[in-house]
Amino acid sequence: MEVTVSRHAHFNAAHRLHVASWSLERNTQVFGKCANPKYHGHNYELIVSVRGAVDPITGFVVDLSWLSVLINKEVEERLDHKNLNEEVAEFKTLNPTAENIAMVIWQWLQPHFNENQKLKVTLYETPRNFVEFSG
C-alpha cells in the first residue's frame, strides 16, 4: 500500500514574464501586466507531496521534519525574497512562469528521494492559479 504525505511551505519572489527576442508590445500582448520591465511579485504557496510505501519500522513514507529542512534548503533559501530573473541561475534563460518554477523546484528536490518514492510539486502563484508537476 502507498500513502501520500505533503508539506506546505511558502516563499515570496519577484519576476517578469517575457521573451527576450520579442518587443515590449508583443510581450505585453502575451503576458499582460506580468511583462512589466520593473517586475512584480507573488506570495507563492508550495505543497511538496511524496507518495510511497509506509516504512514498517518508522511508520513514515518520509520524515516530515527532514522534508521541511530539505524544502527550506533547496527551495526557500534559493527563491525567497529573490528576483527570479536576475538572482536565480535557472531563470536567467528560462521564463519564470509558474509552470517552469514548479519544474525547477521538482528538479532540485527529486534527487533526494529514492526510486520508490513519487514526488509531486504543487505551486500556487495566486490563490486561484496553481500548477502541479510530478516528473
N, C-alpha and C positions, 0 to 999 in steps of 0.2 A: 504494500500500500504506500501511496505517496501523499504527502501533505505539502501545502504551500504556506510559507511564513513570509511576512513582509515587515519592512522597516520604513517608517516615514521620516523624511528629512526635508530641509529647505535651504535655499540659497537665493541671494539677490544678485542680479547681474545686469549690466547694460550691453546692448548690442545694436547693430544696424544690419538690416537685410538689404543686400544689394549684389548686383553682378557687376564687377569692376569694368567689364568691357561695354556696359550699357551706359546710355546717357542718364542724367538725373531724372529727366522726364519719363523715360521708359521704366526706370527703377520705381519711380513714384506710381506709375500706372499699375505695375505688377504688385508691389509691396506696400503701397499706400503710405501711411504715416510711419511705418516701420523702416522706410528708406531714408528717414531723416539723417542727413550727414552729421548732425550733432549727437546722434544716438538716442536711445530711450531705454528704459529699464523695466524689469519684471521681478516679481516676488515668486520665484519658481518653487513648486512643491514637487517633491520627488518621492516615489514609492519604489523601493527595491524589493522584489519578490524572488524567493528561492523555492523551487519545488524539488522534492526528493524524498527518499525513504527516511523514516524516523530511526535514528540510531537506537538499538535496543538497550544500550547501557545508559546513555545520557538522556534519552527521550527527545533529543533535538533533531531537526533537519539540519539546522545550523545554529550556532550560538549567537543569539541576537546581540549580545554585548560585543562580540567580535565583529559582527556585521556593522554595528554602529560605528566602531572605531575605523573599520575599513571605508565606510562611506565618508566619514569625516576626512580621512587622509586622502583618498583617491578622488573625491568629488568636491566636498565643501571647501577644502583648503585650496583647490585649484580654481574654483569658479566663484566663490562667494565674494561679493563686492569687487568684481573684476569687470573690465570692459572686454567682453569675449573676443571681439575683432582684433583688439590691439594687444591683449595680455595673455591670451591662450594660444599656444602654437598651432593647435589643430584648426583653429578658426581664422588663421591668417590667410588661408586659401580656401577654406570651406565655409560656405554661407551658414551662419549660426541660427538656422531655423530650429524650431522645437524638435523636428524630426532628426536633424543632424546632431543636435545636442544629446538627445536620448541615445543615439547610436554610439557616439563618442563615450558617453558615460558607461554604456554596456561594455565597450571595448576595454575601458580601464578596469572594470570590475571583473569581467568574465575569467581572466587568468587565475583568479584567486579561488575558483570553485572546481570541484572535480567533475569528471565526465558524466557522473550520475546525478548531478545537480543542475537543474534548469533555471537559468537566470532570466528575469523579465524586469525591464525598467519602464516605469510609467512616469511621465513628466508632464505636470500641469504648468502651462505658461500663464494661463489665467484660470479662474475658477470654472470657466466654461470650455476652454480649449486645452486639450491634452493629447498626448501621443503615447503609444506603447511600442516597445521594441524588445524582442526576445531572441534575436540572433538569426 
